[in-house]
Each structure stands twice: as C-alpha cells, then as structure tokens.
Amino acid sequence: MINRAFSVCKKLLFMLWLLVIAVLGAWIAIENPQPFALSLPLITLPELSVGVYLCMVLALGVVLGFLTSYLIVTSRLYFASRQLKKANKQVDALSARSANKPLVAESSNNRSNK
C-alpha cells in the first residue's frame, strides 16, 4: 500500500516537473520572438525565434541532466550489487566452514562429562 502511494506520488511529481519545464519553455518562446539564424561550424540552422532556440537548449540540458544522473545511479548500483555478491559469497563460505567445525564449548563439556 505504501509502495503504491509512493509510486503514484513519484509519478505526480515527475508530471509536475514536466509541466513546469513546458511552461518555462513556452514563456521563454513568447518573450523572445526575435528571429535568429544560428551558424555552427559544420551547419547553419534555419532562422527561428531566439525563444525557440533557448527552449531547444533547455530541453537538451534537461535530457542530458537526466541521462547523466541515470548513468551515475546505475553505475553506483552495479558496483554496490557486485560488492553485495562478494560479501554474500564470503558469508556463505564462512558459514559453511563453521558448520563443519564443532563448537569449542560443546567439545570441552563432553570431555568434562567423561
């Protein structure tokens, strides 16, 4: 129940974030209607308003930011899962080794009873 509520809340926050980005982009496009032709070293882009170019750069920045954070989080998760697997193997090896050995306290009690 709590996981479902958290999931719904997470989706609503994401949709709200997208709405804020869209409104900000529309506001920038409306406030900057001057035509502008962007010349890059290999290509000249068509003449569009400054606001449209700013919105495209904003969208590119948002996408690159999400992509970068996704890559960082997945790489940390990958390395953490590798460390967890290694630790689990060590625990299994130690528990298997200790299961084969008798406890010291039990063996000393058996000797004193004889």
Contacts in CASP RR format, 6 or more apart in sequence:
PFRMAT RR
TARGET T0000
AUTHOR 0000-0000-0000
METHOD contacts of the structure
MODEL  1
MINRAFSVCKKLLFMLWLLVIAVLGAWIAIENPQPFALSLPLITLPELSV
GVYLCMVLALGVVLGFLTSYLIVTSRLYFASRQLKKANKQVDALSARSAN
KPLVAESSNNRSNK
21 58 0 8 1.000
21 59 0 8 1.000
21 62 0 8 1.000
24 58 0 8 1.000
25 51 0 8 1.000
25 54 0 8 1.000
25 55 0 8 1.000
25 58 0 8 1.000
26 55 0 8 1.000
28 51 0 8 1.000
28 54 0 8 1.000
28 55 0 8 1.000
28 58 0 8 1.000
29 49 0 8 1.000
29 51 0 8 1.000
29 52 0 8 1.000
29 54 0 8 1.000
29 55 0 8 1.000
31 51 0 8 1.000
32 49 0 8 1.000
32 50 0 8 1.000
32 51 0 8 1.000
32 54 0 8 1.000
33 49 0 8 1.000
33 50 0 8 1.000
33 51 0 8 1.000
34 49 0 8 1.000
34 50 0 8 1.000
35 47 0 8 1.000
35 48 0 8 1.000
35 49 0 8 1.000
35 50 0 8 1.000
36 47 0 8 1.000
36 48 0 8 1.000
36 49 0 8 1.000
36 50 0 8 1.000
36 53 0 8 1.000
37 44 0 8 1.000
37 45 0 8 1.000
37 46 0 8 1.000
37 47 0 8 1.000
38 44 0 8 1.000
38 45 0 8 1.000
38 53 0 8 1.000
39 45 0 8 1.000
45 53 0 8 1.000
END
